[in-house]
């Protein structure tokens, strides 16, 4: 059986390498303007994270705490003391995601319809973008409904199994995306990742965890699990945090699309994608042991918690720094090629790498604190969003460099220092000094 690290890193490495191939395919098949539309599509579809409100992270943490005295049976059934409550928890989570997915589909359609209508032209009619946009939000909504199953199974310690599923999702989604781009499908290529994600999870549930489906159906009308007292006190803070993170890290592309043009938005979208790919790979060293950290907190094993986090944090930071240096070298070597013209200018690209570096560190600190089922850094995220969002809008009227500068200054000089101070404070407080 493969270790969690092998599968987590393998899945994240595939995301990173496949993302680089996607960049090459996009620059070879799409014009500058088409690239802008493509990345703006993806950025607006990422609105699902606002409606999901970080609930999957909350479910992962709670399932890790609840599963201490439980065990898996054949076919995805659960046994042990408290299994009825765990099943009710699963069913309640599935119902909540159904509601959030429906809300996302309706509101995302309205937002996208307004934004894309502003950039219509004789060469870009509604018929060209409406079909792919509707398909994208419907499949993204369908994908949302699969998230509680993955989060809860991962939280019970089955990290390897969940990352196998995610790896297959990534491989199939990338292959379909490349095929769509190469065949001239353009905006339909943006639909391929959520389509592959939904298809793979459905197959996994039917063939490996069908008991989860029957559990949801059997307890669909049950009310044993108290959502308000068990989830909501943690989720609203976590949800607010993820909303603010979205505002800080994802809105730059649609803002530039609206205030400037698709070409500038495309450069920002591609540059952010490359920078975030590096962050995703580096985060593997943190993500692999999130359930173990939660269980260490549940047992008050502080030395184990500290050992896991310290080791993984150092490794993830080293991976990010080495990757950032490699990206800078590649940028300089390819300076005069058509590929680099699709990215932001050199110093703006470096600024985004530094921004994502501090974003990555803040994410690691938040992941460790969530082991306590708390979200104290939410107010730091609120401050960051309230500064970055209006600052980006003001700068977007004139230049993309101003948007990058706002993101970098707020993240590195305000959000990161405050997060580090609070992280140290609450780790001492929650352990009794």
C-alpha angles and dihedrals in degrees: 000000000000119000120249090245093056093052097039093049091041091053093046092045089052089051090051098044093041089049090056090050089049089053090054093047092048093051089049098047108027132062121233090262094047089051089056093052091047096053093041088054090054094045094052092045087056085071084094087084088066092054093041086053094198090294093142090061090050091049091050092053095045094046089053089055095043096047097060093103097029135084139195122257128197117300098016098300121140128227136185138061111331096019092134091057091047091052091050088050090054093049093047090051092052091051092049092052091050090056093047092048092054091048091049094051093053098045097038090054091054094047093047093045091055096045098045093044088063091063099045116130139163087273093046112043128175090256090064098055107023098073096049091043094054091046091048096053093042092052092043088053090049089050090053090062091060094054099085092057093053094043096049095045090048091048091057089062100265091125095143094053094048093048091050087058092047091048091053089047090053096046095047093042093050094048092050091046093052091047091050094048093046092050093052096254090134109172092024086066088070088062095058099078097054090041092054092043094054094044095050095048091048090053091046092052094046097047103030110017106025088138088072090059092049090047091056092047094046095049097034094123097034121122103186093113113075104218096182095056100034105037112013098064088058099032101055090059092043091046093050088049093054092046090054092046089054091052091048099046111021110037098070092086099052090041091057090042089057101040101034123011143289092265095061090040089052092054091050092046094050093044092050090048092054093046094047091048088063090049091050092054093047091048090063090084090057099039096054094067104035093110091047091052090050091051091048089055091047088055093039091237097154097170091056091047092051094046094051095046097042093051095044093044094053092047093048093049091050091050091050094049093048091048092048091053090050091051092050091051091048090049091053094045092051095040095124098042128100090246094067092049087067091062131068117271116285101265093043089052091049089049090055091051090054090046092053091046092060089040088056093050092049089050091053092050090049092049091054093049091049087065084077089052089245133118107201095153093066093098091052088055090049090054091048093050093047089055101038099044100055091034091055092048091052093048095042091071090071115015146001091223090066091054091051091048092052092050093047098046095047094045098045102034102034115015098041099047093046091047092051093049093050093044091057093044097051095043088059094041099049093048092055096260 
